[in-house]
């Protein structure tokens, strides 16, 4: 049984599709979609160009979505600011964040894509996407939302496989990717200069002392893509009680 905090979406978004316009909650299409109808609240898909993701997320967080089940559908890969937008979409309580038609990030986009995936799981925003990753990135993405065109991978996925909790001055890493669950305690002061206080910023691999970088990579906690080092665990804002116990 998966954690109720984060559920992988089963199917792509559907329902009525509207283009966002300010203020979002007062547009005619949204008002008509929110009108009482038979059955559960209606599903509304908001078609959002990638370039407007930050603005749409801020608008949704500010006005809310009412009783609608809102799917935000992007037309491509988000930029480096996508993780911040995810936090706003979580505040708005959208149902699903969907990307289409196919996601195939190149090496230069992988660091940002990993941070985006981490943010979606950390903030509890279900991510629906189809596509593929470079072979050297697949093993590092296993704890993040798998593509919907690989159902066997989706079936194996679980929330809490690789995350970290914030302690007073340290990061408690929970690694359940193997049969044996491992815990590691790492001083945040030794990571924050490169990955930020929330461990959500890629760092130039050359800026991290080689011995430390090698140790983190050997432990499977950091990966390097196109010269950018990425901290792989996402922050656990809810404990994965249905995944494992410690």
C-alpha positions as CSV (number, residue, x, y, z in Angstrom):
1,X,0.0,0.0,0.0
2,X,1.5,3.4,-1.0
3,X,1.6,6.5,1.1
4,X,-1.6,8.6,0.9
5,X,0.6,11.7,0.7
6,X,1.9,10.9,-2.8
7,X,0.1,8.8,-5.4
8,X,1.3,8.2,-8.9
9,X,-1.3,9.3,-11.4
10,X,-2.9,6.4,-13.2
11,X,-4.0,8.1,-16.4
12,X,-3.3,11.4,-18.1
13,X,-5.6,14.4,-17.5
14,X,-8.7,14.9,-19.4
15,X,-12.0,16.7,-18.9
16,X,-12.5,20.3,-20.0
17,X,-9.3,22.1,-21.2
18,X,-9.0,25.8,-20.7
19,X,-6.2,28.3,-21.2
20,X,-5.3,30.3,-18.1
21,X,-6.1,34.0,-17.9
22,X,-6.0,36.3,-14.9
23,X,-7.5,36.1,-12.4
24,X,-7.7,32.4,-12.8
25,X,-10.6,31.7,-10.5
26,X,-12.8,34.2,-12.1
27,X,-12.7,33.1,-15.8
28,X,-15.8,32.0,-17.5
29,X,-14.6,28.5,-18.4
30,X,-13.5,27.9,-14.8
31,X,-16.8,29.2,-13.4
32,X,-18.8,27.0,-15.7
33,X,-16.7,24.0,-15.0
34,X,-17.2,24.5,-11.3
35,X,-21.0,24.7,-11.5
36,X,-22.7,21.9,-9.6
37,X,-23.2,18.8,-11.7
38,X,-24.0,15.2,-11.2
39,X,-21.3,13.0,-9.6
40,X,-18.0,14.1,-8.2
41,X,-16.3,17.5,-8.8
42,X,-15.3,18.0,-12.5
43,X,-11.9,17.5,-13.8
44,X,-10.4,20.6,-15.4
45,X,-7.2,20.6,-17.4
46,X,-5.3,23.8,-17.6
47,X,-3.1,24.0,-20.7
48,X,0.0,25.8,-19.6
49,X,3.0,26.8,-21.8
50,X,6.2,26.0,-20.0
51,X,7.3,29.6,-20.2
52,X,4.2,30.6,-18.1
53,X,4.4,27.9,-15.5
54,X,5.6,30.2,-12.7
55,X,2.9,32.8,-13.4
56,X,0.1,30.1,-13.6
57,X,1.4,28.4,-10.4
58,X,1.4,31.8,-8.5
59,X,-2.1,32.5,-9.8
60,X,-3.4,29.2,-8.8
61,X,-1.9,29.4,-5.3
62,X,-3.3,32.9,-4.9
63,X,-6.8,32.2,-6.0
64,X,-7.2,28.4,-5.3
65,X,-9.0,25.8,-7.4
66,X,-12.2,25.5,-5.3
67,X,-13.8,22.0,-5.6
68,X,-12.3,21.3,-9.0
69,X,-9.8,18.5,-9.7
70,X,-7.3,20.6,-11.6
71,X,-4.7,19.1,-13.9
72,X,-1.9,21.4,-15.1
73,X,-0.7,20.3,-18.5
74,X,2.8,21.5,-19.6
75,X,3.9,21.4,-23.3
76,X,7.5,20.6,-22.5
77,X,10.3,20.4,-20.0
78,X,10.3,23.1,-17.2
79,X,13.2,25.3,-16.8
80,X,15.4,25.7,-13.7
81,X,12.7,27.6,-11.8
82,X,10.3,24.7,-12.1
83,X,10.9,23.4,-8.6
84,X,9.6,26.7,-7.1
85,X,6.5,26.5,-9.2
86,X,5.8,23.0,-7.8
87,X,5.7,24.3,-4.3
88,X,3.0,26.8,-5.4
89,X,1.0,24.1,-7.2
90,X,1.1,22.0,-4.0
91,X,-0.2,25.0,-2.1
92,X,-3.1,25.3,-4.6
93,X,-3.8,21.6,-4.2
94,X,-3.9,20.7,-7.9
95,X,-4.6,17.0,-8.7
96,X,-1.9,16.2,-11.2
97,X,1.0,18.0,-13.0
98,X,1.1,16.5,-16.5
99,X,3.9,16.9,-19.1
100,X,3.5,16.0,-22.8
101,X,3.8,14.7,-25.3
102,X,7.2,13.0,-24.6
103,X,10.0,13.9,-22.3
104,X,13.6,13.2,-23.5
105,X,15.9,15.5,-21.5
106,X,19.5,15.8,-22.8
107,X,22.5,15.8,-20.6
108,X,22.4,19.6,-20.1
109,X,18.8,19.5,-18.8
110,X,19.1,16.5,-16.5
111,X,20.2,18.4,-13.4
112,X,17.1,20.6,-13.6
113,X,14.9,17.7,-14.4
114,X,16.1,15.8,-11.3
115,X,15.4,18.8,-9.1
116,X,11.9,19.1,-10.6
117,X,11.2,15.4,-10.0
118,X,12.4,15.7,-6.4
119,X,10.2,18.7,-5.8
120,X,7.1,16.9,-7.1
121,X,7.6,14.0,-4.7
122,X,8.6,16.2,-1.8
123,X,5.6,18.5,-2.0
124,X,3.2,15.7,-2.9
125,X,2.3,16.9,-6.5
126,X,1.7,13.8,-8.6
127,X,3.8,14.0,-11.8
128,X,2.5,12.3,-15.0
129,X,5.0,12.1,-17.9
130,X,6.0,9.8,-20.7
131,X,9.4,9.5,-22.3
132,X,12.9,8.2,-21.6
133,X,16.1,9.1,-19.9
134,X,19.8,8.6,-20.9
135,X,21.1,5.2,-19.8
136,X,23.4,6.7,-17.2
137,X,20.5,8.6,-15.6
138,X,17.9,5.8,-15.3
139,X,19.4,4.1,-12.3
140,X,19.5,7.4,-10.4
141,X,15.9,8.3,-11.2
142,X,14.4,5.0,-9.8
143,X,13.1,6.7,-6.7
144,X,11.4,9.5,-8.6
145,X,8.1,9.3,-10.6
146,X,8.6,6.9,-13.4
147,X,7.2,7.5,-16.9
148,X,3.7,6.3,-17.6
149,X,4.8,4.5,-20.8
150,X,6.7,2.0,-18.5
151,X,3.9,0.4,-16.4
152,X,6.2,-2.2,-14.9
153,X,8.4,0.5,-13.5
154,X,5.4,2.3,-12.2
155,X,4.3,-0.9,-10.4
156,X,7.6,-1.1,-8.6
157,X,7.8,2.5,-7.5
158,X,7.0,3.5,-4.0
159,X,7.1,6.7,-2.0
160,X,10.0,7.0,0.5
161,X,12.6,4.9,-1.4
162,X,15.3,7.6,-1.1
163,X,14.6,10.7,1.0
164,X,16.0,12.8,3.8
165,X,14.6,14.4,6.9
166,X,16.0,17.6,8.4
167,X,17.4,17.5,11.9
168,X,19.1,20.1,14.0
169,X,22.1,20.6,11.9
170,X,22.0,17.3,10.1
171,X,20.3,15.4,7.3
172,X,18.9,12.0,8.1
173,X,19.0,10.0,4.9
174,X,16.6,7.0,4.5
175,X,17.7,4.7,1.7
176,X,15.3,1.9,0.9
177,X,16.3,1.2,-2.7
178,X,17.7,-2.2,-1.8
179,X,16.3,-5.0,0.3
180,X,18.1,-3.6,3.3
181,X,17.0,-0.2,4.5
182,X,20.0,2.0,5.3
183,X,20.1,5.2,7.4
184,X,22.8,7.8,7.2
185,X,23.3,11.0,9.2
186,X,25.2,13.7,7.4
187,X,26.1,17.1,8.7
188,X,24.1,19.8,6.7
189,X,27.0,22.2,7.1
190,X,29.0,19.9,5.0
191,X,26.5,19.8,2.1
192,X,24.8,23.2,2.2
193,X,27.7,25.2,0.7
194,X,27.2,23.2,-2.6
195,X,23.6,22.1,-2.6
196,X,21.9,24.8,-0.6
197,X,20.2,24.7,2.8
198,X,17.3,22.5,1.4
199,X,19.7,20.4,-0.7
200,X,17.7,21.3,-3.8
201,X,20.3,23.1,-5.9
202,X,22.8,21.5,-8.3
203,X,26.4,22.4,-7.8
204,X,29.3,22.5,-10.3
205,X,31.0,19.2,-9.8
206,X,34.4,20.9,-9.8
207,X,33.4,23.0,-6.7
208,X,32.9,19.9,-4.5
209,X,36.1,18.5,-3.0
210,X,37.0,15.4,-5.0
211,X,37.2,13.1,-2.0
212,X,33.8,14.2,-0.7
213,X,32.2,14.0,-4.2
214,X,33.6,10.5,-4.7
215,X,32.2,9.3,-1.3
216,X,28.8,10.7,-2.0
217,X,28.7,9.2,-5.5
218,X,29.8,5.8,-4.2
219,X,27.0,5.9,-1.6
220,X,24.5,6.7,-4.4
221,X,23.5,10.0,-2.9
222,X,24.9,12.3,-5.6
223,X,25.0,12.0,-9.4
224,X,26.9,14.1,-11.9
225,X,25.3,15.2,-15.2
226,X,27.1,17.5,-17.7
227,X,29.4,18.7,-14.9
228,X,26.5,19.4,-12.5
229,X,26.4,17.5,-9.2
230,X,22.8,16.7,-8.0
231,X,21.8,15.6,-4.5
232,X,19.5,12.7,-5.2
233,X,17.3,12.2,-2.1
234,X,14.2,14.3,-1.9
235,X,13.1,15.9,1.3
236,X,10.5,13.8,3.2
237,X,7.8,16.3,4.4
238,X,5.6,13.3,5.3
239,X,6.8,10.1,6.8
240,X,6.3,7.1,4.5
241,X,4.3,5.1,7.1
242,X,3.0,2.6,4.5
243,X,6.3,1.9,2.9
244,X,8.5,0.7,5.7
245,X,9.1,1.2,9.4
246,X,12.2,1.9,11.4
